Each structure stands twice: as C-alpha cells, then as structure tokens.
Amino acid sequence: MISMTRLSVNINKIATIRNARDGNIPDVVFAAVQCEKFGAQGITVHPRPDERHIRYKDVYDLKPVLTTEFNIEGNPIEKFVSLVLEIKPDQVTLVPDALDAITSNHGWDTVSNRSFLTDIVAVMHGAGIRTSIFVDPDLQMIEGAALTGTDRVELYTEPYASLYPQDPARAAAPFVASAGLARSLGMDVNAGHDLNLQNLNFLIKSIPFLAEVSIGHALISDALYLGLEKTIEQYLKAIC
C-alpha cells in the first residue's frame, strides 16, 4: 500500500554530531542524499541564527543535490527570509522559535500575529514557495492560519507524543479535530515533533490525509541502532 503521507527526514541531528568536532564528519550532504536513496520523500532543515546544528552554508550545499522535496523551517527573521528567497525550496515552514529555544516548543498565535504572517506568506507565494505555518492543535489557531493565506499548517505533535503511551485515542483527538478543520478551510496538513516508530502509525490511521510528517530526532536516533536504510524503511512502513 502506498501512503498519501510523505516522509521528510529532518537532518539537524546529523549536523549536531558533525558540529561537535572540527571537520565534516558526518557529512550532512551525503547523509541527506542517502536518506533520499533509501526512500525518504523529502529533506527538512531548520537553520537557527546560532547555527548550532544546520548551518546556512549547509542549505546552499544541499539545494543543488537534492532530488526530493526540500523543506526549510525556521523563524522568519530577516536573515532567514533572505535565505529562503535565495534558495527557493519547495516548502518553507514558519516556526516561532525563541532564539534560546533548545527545540521548537509551541506553535504560532495566528490571531495576534495574523498581519505579520499574512505578509510573510505573501512574500513566499510571490517567490513560488509553498508555505506552512507551525501551529498547536487549537481550532482558533487553525482558523487564524487560514486567514493568512497559507497553503498548509504543520501540527506541533509533542502533546500527542507525550500522552500517547497512556491514552492514544485521547492523545490524537485534538489533532484529528484540528486537521479536519484545516482541511475544511482549504489547507493541507503536515505534522511533526516527537513522532517515532511507536506513535506514528496511530496518528496516520487517525488522520489518513496527512500530507507530510517531518521527523528528525527519533529517526536519527533509531538509525544509530538499526542503520539509516533500515530505519527509513521502518518509518515508511509506519505511514502506510
């Protein structure tokens, strides 16, 4: 069975390992190409201003060699917007990261930031770049996202992952409702954050029309045990 949901591999953690030492081991570009070779349908990077994992140079190096969907995510500060407009990836995902955040930990307040997000979406559309807004599973935030003109929302799935071991159905419920509303408002739906081989398939079964899942930390961690090829194979099975 071929899933309609695409797997985009976030390679930030590969860059984190590389940056622990001088040099280029592991090679981020080579790893991304291998991910594609093993079946990943997209590559995601999240360059932060301090470049603690993916560096801006990595984004330039990746662009000419990738053959699948390229998704760049991050806070749309001026430097980030300039990068995205120059690279012109298939998709940009707007994330409201604080500069000192260890990782993304919440979605946009699309009501308070409606004007700002509308302007950014228009700029990205002007460059022919599909745009996704990172949101919590909150119906008001979904409605606010639709008013910006964005093509997609990406649901922040950490709350789902946290509750899943205790009560999968209750964990998924707000995401099912949010995804359904987003779809009814004309937006496609992505999902990401803390998804793994234990909780991914249930989410896919609950929201079978998910367009894309972006997975990095768990997938790269699993690859330490299983190898990258076997790990991507397992994640592709989980989204079927």
C-alpha positions as a Markdown table, in Angstrom:
| # | Residue | x | y | z |
|---|---|---|---|---|
| 1 | Met | 0.0 | 0.0 | 0.0 |
| 2 | Ile | 1.3 | 3.5 | -0.9 |
| 3 | Ser | 0.6 | 6.1 | 1.7 |
| 4 | Met | -0.5 | 9.6 | 0.7 |
| 5 | Thr | 1.6 | 10.8 | 3.6 |
| 6 | Arg | 5.2 | 11.7 | 2.7 |
| 7 | Leu | 8.2 | 11.2 | 5.0 |
| 8 | Ser | 10.5 | 14.2 | 5.2 |
| 9 | Val | 13.7 | 13.5 | 7.2 |
| 10 | Asn | 14.9 | 16.3 | 9.4 |
| 11 | Ile | 18.7 | 16.1 | 9.3 |
| 12 | Asn | 19.5 | 18.6 | 12.0 |
| 13 | Lys | 20.8 | 16.0 | 14.4 |
| 14 | Ile | 23.3 | 14.8 | 11.8 |
| 15 | Ala | 24.7 | 18.3 | 11.8 |
| 16 | Thr | 24.7 | 18.4 | 15.6 |
| 17 | Ile | 27.1 | 15.4 | 15.6 |
| 18 | Arg | 29.3 | 17.0 | 13.0 |
| 19 | Asn | 29.5 | 20.3 | 14.8 |
| 20 | Ala | 30.7 | 18.5 | 18.0 |
| 21 | Arg | 34.1 | 18.4 | 16.3 |
| 22 | Asp | 36.0 | 20.3 | 13.6 |
| 23 | Gly | 35.7 | 18.9 | 10.1 |
| 24 | Asn | 32.9 | 17.4 | 8.1 |
| 25 | Ile | 32.2 | 14.0 | 9.8 |
| 26 | Pro | 29.4 | 13.0 | 9.4 |
| 27 | Asp | 28.9 | 14.6 | 6.0 |
| 28 | Val | 25.4 | 16.3 | 6.1 |
| 29 | Val | 25.0 | 16.5 | 2.4 |
| 30 | Phe | 26.0 | 12.8 | 1.9 |
| 31 | Ala | 23.6 | 11.8 | 4.6 |
| 32 | Ala | 20.7 | 13.7 | 3.0 |
| 33 | Val | 21.4 | 12.1 | -0.3 |
| 34 | Gln | 21.5 | 8.7 | 1.4 |
| 35 | Cys | 18.1 | 9.4 | 3.0 |
| 36 | Glu | 16.7 | 10.1 | -0.4 |
| 37 | Lys | 18.3 | 6.9 | -1.8 |
| 38 | Phe | 16.7 | 4.9 | 1.0 |
| 39 | Gly | 13.2 | 6.2 | 0.2 |
| 40 | Ala | 12.7 | 9.4 | 2.1 |
| 41 | Gln | 10.4 | 11.7 | 0.1 |
| 42 | Gly | 11.8 | 14.9 | 1.4 |
| 43 | Ile | 14.6 | 16.5 | 3.4 |
| 44 | Thr | 13.9 | 19.1 | 6.2 |
| 45 | Val | 16.4 | 21.5 | 7.7 |
| 46 | His | 16.0 | 24.1 | 10.4 |
| 47 | Pro | 18.8 | 26.6 | 10.4 |
| 48 | Arg | 18.9 | 28.7 | 13.5 |
| 49 | Pro | 20.6 | 32.0 | 13.9 |
| 50 | Asp | 23.4 | 30.5 | 16.1 |
| 51 | Glu | 23.9 | 27.7 | 13.5 |
| 52 | Arg | 24.2 | 25.1 | 16.4 |
| 53 | His | 23.2 | 22.4 | 14.0 |
| 54 | Ile | 22.4 | 23.1 | 10.4 |
| 55 | Arg | 24.5 | 26.0 | 9.1 |
| 56 | Tyr | 23.4 | 28.4 | 6.4 |
| 57 | Lys | 26.1 | 27.1 | 4.2 |
| 58 | Asp | 24.6 | 23.6 | 4.5 |
| 59 | Val | 21.4 | 24.9 | 3.0 |
| 60 | Tyr | 23.3 | 26.2 | 0.0 |
| 61 | Asp | 25.2 | 23.0 | -0.4 |
| 62 | Leu | 22.1 | 20.8 | -0.2 |
| 63 | Lys | 20.0 | 22.7 | -2.7 |
| 64 | Pro | 21.7 | 21.6 | -5.9 |
| 65 | Val | 22.0 | 17.9 | -5.0 |
| 66 | Leu | 18.5 | 17.1 | -3.5 |
| 67 | Thr | 16.1 | 15.4 | -5.8 |
| 68 | Thr | 13.1 | 15.2 | -3.4 |
| 69 | Glu | 11.1 | 17.9 | -1.7 |
| 70 | Phe | 13.3 | 20.4 | 0.2 |
| 71 | Asn | 11.6 | 21.9 | 3.3 |
| 72 | Ile | 13.3 | 24.8 | 5.2 |
| 73 | Glu | 11.8 | 25.6 | 8.5 |
| 74 | Gly | 12.5 | 28.4 | 10.9 |
| 75 | Asn | 11.6 | 31.7 | 12.5 |
| 76 | Pro | 11.1 | 34.2 | 9.7 |
| 77 | Ile | 13.6 | 36.8 | 10.8 |
| 78 | Glu | 15.2 | 38.9 | 8.1 |
| 79 | Lys | 18.2 | 36.6 | 7.7 |
| 80 | Phe | 16.0 | 33.5 | 7.4 |
| 81 | Val | 13.7 | 35.1 | 4.9 |
| 82 | Ser | 16.6 | 36.2 | 2.7 |
| 83 | Leu | 18.0 | 32.7 | 2.8 |
| 84 | Val | 14.7 | 31.1 | 1.8 |
| 85 | Leu | 14.1 | 33.6 | -1.0 |
| 86 | Glu | 17.5 | 32.9 | -2.4 |
| 87 | Ile | 17.3 | 29.1 | -2.2 |
| 88 | Lys | 13.6 | 28.8 | -3.2 |
| 89 | Pro | 12.9 | 25.4 | -1.6 |
| 90 | Asp | 9.7 | 23.5 | -2.3 |
| 91 | Gln | 8.3 | 24.5 | 1.1 |
| 92 | Val | 9.0 | 26.9 | 3.9 |
| 93 | Thr | 7.6 | 26.1 | 7.4 |
| 94 | Leu | 7.3 | 29.2 | 9.6 |
| 95 | Val | 8.1 | 28.4 | 13.2 |
| 96 | Pro | 8.0 | 30.9 | 16.1 |
| 97 | Asp | 11.3 | 29.8 | 17.7 |
| 98 | Ala | 12.7 | 31.9 | 20.6 |
| 99 | Leu | 16.4 | 32.5 | 20.0 |
| 100 | Asp | 17.4 | 30.5 | 23.1 |
| 101 | Ala | 14.9 | 27.6 | 22.5 |
| 102 | Ile | 16.5 | 24.2 | 22.6 |
| 103 | Thr | 13.9 | 22.9 | 20.1 |
| 104 | Ser | 10.5 | 24.1 | 18.8 |
| 105 | Asn | 8.1 | 24.0 | 21.7 |
| 106 | His | 4.9 | 25.7 | 20.5 |
| 107 | Gly | 3.0 | 26.9 | 17.5 |
| 108 | Trp | 2.2 | 30.4 | 16.3 |
| 109 | Asp | -0.5 | 32.6 | 17.8 |
| 110 | Thr | -2.0 | 33.1 | 14.4 |
| 111 | Val | -4.6 | 35.6 | 15.8 |
| 112 | Ser | -2.1 | 38.0 | 17.3 |
| 113 | Asn | 0.4 | 37.5 | 14.5 |
| 114 | Arg | -2.1 | 37.4 | 11.7 |
| 115 | Ser | -0.8 | 40.6 | 9.9 |
| 116 | Phe | 2.8 | 39.6 | 10.2 |
| 117 | Leu | 2.2 | 36.0 | 9.0 |
| 118 | Thr | 0.0 | 37.2 | 6.1 |
| 119 | Asp | 2.8 | 39.5 | 4.9 |
| 120 | Ile | 5.4 | 36.6 | 5.1 |
| 121 | Val | 3.1 | 34.2 | 3.3 |
| 122 | Ala | 2.5 | 36.7 | 0.6 |
| 123 | Val | 6.3 | 37.2 | 0.2 |
| 124 | Met | 6.8 | 33.4 | -0.1 |
| 125 | His | 4.0 | 33.0 | -2.5 |
| 126 | Gly | 5.5 | 35.8 | -4.6 |
| 127 | Ala | 8.6 | 33.6 | -4.9 |
| 128 | Gly | 6.6 | 30.5 | -5.8 |
| 129 | Ile | 7.3 | 28.8 | -2.4 |
| 130 | Arg | 4.6 | 26.7 | -0.7 |
| 131 | Thr | 4.1 | 27.9 | 2.8 |
| 132 | Ser | 3.2 | 26.0 | 6.0 |
| 133 | Ile | 2.6 | 27.6 | 9.4 |
| 134 | Phe | 3.5 | 25.6 | 12.6 |
| 135 | Val | 0.5 | 25.6 | 15.0 |
| 136 | Asp | -0.7 | 23.9 | 18.1 |
| 137 | Pro | -3.8 | 21.7 | 17.8 |
| 138 | Asp | -6.1 | 24.6 | 18.6 |
| 139 | Leu | -9.2 | 25.3 | 16.5 |
| 140 | Gln | -8.9 | 29.1 | 16.9 |
| 141 | Met | -5.2 | 29.0 | 15.7 |
| 142 | Ile | -6.3 | 26.8 | 12.7 |
| 143 | Glu | -8.9 | 29.4 | 11.8 |
| 144 | Gly | -6.3 | 32.2 | 12.2 |
| 145 | Ala | -3.8 | 30.4 | 10.0 |
| 146 | Ala | -6.4 | 30.0 | 7.2 |
| 147 | Leu | -6.9 | 33.8 | 7.2 |
| 148 | Thr | -3.2 | 34.3 | 6.4 |
| 149 | Gly | -3.5 | 32.6 | 3.0 |
| 150 | Thr | -1.0 | 29.8 | 4.0 |
| 151 | Asp | -1.1 | 26.6 | 1.9 |
| 152 | Arg | -0.6 | 24.3 | 4.9 |
| 153 | Val | -0.3 | 24.1 | 8.6 |
| 154 | Glu | 2.1 | 21.8 | 10.5 |
| 155 | Leu | 0.6 | 20.5 | 13.7 |
| 156 | Tyr | 3.0 | 20.5 | 16.7 |
| 157 | Thr | 2.7 | 16.9 | 17.9 |
| 158 | Glu | 4.7 | 16.9 | 21.1 |
| 159 | Pro | 1.5 | 16.9 | 23.2 |
| 160 | Tyr | 0.3 | 13.9 | 21.2 |
| 161 | Ala | 3.6 | 12.0 | 21.7 |
| 162 | Ser | 3.6 | 12.8 | 25.5 |
| 163 | Leu | 0.0 | 11.4 | 26.1 |
| 164 | Tyr | 0.1 | 8.6 | 23.6 |
| 165 | Pro | 1.6 | 5.9 | 25.9 |
| 166 | Gln | -1.3 | 6.5 | 28.4 |
| 167 | Asp | -4.3 | 7.0 | 26.0 |
| 168 | Pro | -3.7 | 7.0 | 22.3 |
| 169 | Ala | -7.2 | 8.0 | 21.3 |
| 170 | Arg | -7.4 | 10.9 | 23.7 |
| 171 | Ala | -3.9 | 12.0 | 22.6 |
| 172 | Ala | -5.0 | 12.0 | 19.0 |
| 173 | Ala | -8.4 | 13.7 | 19.4 |
| 174 | Pro | -7.4 | 17.4 | 19.3 |
| 175 | Phe | -5.2 | 16.7 | 16.3 |
| 176 | Val | -7.9 | 14.9 | 14.4 |
| 177 | Ala | -10.3 | 17.8 | 15.1 |
| 178 | Ser | -7.7 | 20.4 | 14.1 |
| 179 | Ala | -6.7 | 18.6 | 11.0 |
| 180 | Gly | -10.3 | 18.2 | 9.9 |
| 181 | Leu | -10.9 | 21.9 | 10.4 |
| 182 | Ala | -7.8 | 22.8 | 8.5 |
| 183 | Arg | -8.8 | 20.6 | 5.6 |
| 184 | Ser | -12.3 | 22.1 | 5.5 |
| 185 | Leu | -10.8 | 25.5 | 5.3 |
| 186 | Gly | -8.7 | 24.6 | 2.3 |
| 187 | Met | -5.4 | 23.9 | 3.8 |
| 188 | Asp | -3.3 | 20.7 | 3.7 |
| 189 | Val | -1.9 | 19.3 | 6.9 |
| 190 | Asn | 1.6 | 18.4 | 8.0 |
| 191 | Ala | 2.7 | 17.1 | 11.4 |
| 192 | Gly | 5.9 | 17.0 | 13.3 |
| 193 | His | 7.8 | 16.9 | 16.6 |
| 194 | Asp | 8.5 | 13.8 | 18.8 |
| 195 | Leu | 6.9 | 11.4 | 16.3 |
| 196 | Asn | 8.6 | 8.0 | 16.4 |
| 197 | Leu | 8.1 | 4.3 | 15.4 |
| 198 | Gln | 5.8 | 3.7 | 18.5 |
| 199 | Asn | 3.3 | 6.5 | 17.9 |
| 200 | Leu | 3.5 | 7.4 | 14.2 |
| 201 | Asn | 1.2 | 4.8 | 12.7 |
| 202 | Phe | -1.7 | 5.5 | 15.1 |
| 203 | Leu | -1.6 | 9.2 | 14.1 |
| 204 | Ile | -1.6 | 8.3 | 10.4 |
| 205 | Lys | -4.5 | 6.0 | 10.9 |
| 206 | Ser | -6.3 | 8.7 | 12.8 |
| 207 | Ile | -5.6 | 11.4 | 10.2 |
| 208 | Pro | -5.1 | 9.4 | 6.9 |
| 209 | Phe | -5.0 | 12.6 | 4.8 |
| 210 | Leu | -1.8 | 14.0 | 6.4 |
| 211 | Ala | 0.3 | 15.4 | 3.6 |
| 212 | Glu | 3.7 | 15.1 | 5.3 |
| 213 | Val | 5.4 | 14.1 | 8.5 |
| 214 | Ser | 8.8 | 15.7 | 9.4 |
| 215 | Ile | 10.9 | 13.5 | 11.7 |
| 216 | Gly | 14.4 | 14.1 | 12.8 |
| 217 | His | 15.4 | 13.3 | 16.4 |
| 218 | Ala | 13.8 | 9.9 | 16.8 |
| 219 | Leu | 14.6 | 8.8 | 13.3 |
| 220 | Ile | 18.3 | 9.7 | 13.5 |
| 221 | Ser | 18.5 | 8.1 | 17.0 |
| 222 | Asp | 16.9 | 4.9 | 15.7 |
| 223 | Ala | 19.5 | 4.9 | 12.9 |
| 224 | Leu | 22.2 | 4.5 | 15.5 |
| 225 | Tyr | 20.7 | 1.1 | 16.3 |
| 226 | Leu | 19.2 | 0.0 | 13.1 |
| 227 | Gly | 21.2 | 1.8 | 10.4 |
| 228 | Leu | 19.9 | 4.6 | 8.3 |
| 229 | Glu | 18.5 | 2.4 | 5.4 |
| 230 | Lys | 16.6 | 0.1 | 7.8 |
| 231 | Thr | 15.3 | 2.9 | 9.8 |
| 232 | Ile | 13.8 | 4.8 | 6.9 |
| 233 | Glu | 12.3 | 1.6 | 5.7 |
| 234 | Gln | 10.6 | 1.2 | 9.1 |
| 235 | Tyr | 9.3 | 4.7 | 9.1 |
| 236 | Leu | 7.9 | 4.3 | 5.6 |
| 237 | Lys | 6.0 | 1.2 | 6.8 |
| 238 | Ala | 4.6 | 3.2 | 9.7 |
| 239 | Ile | 3.0 | 5.8 | 7.5 |
| 240 | Cys | 1.2 | 3.1 | 5.4 |
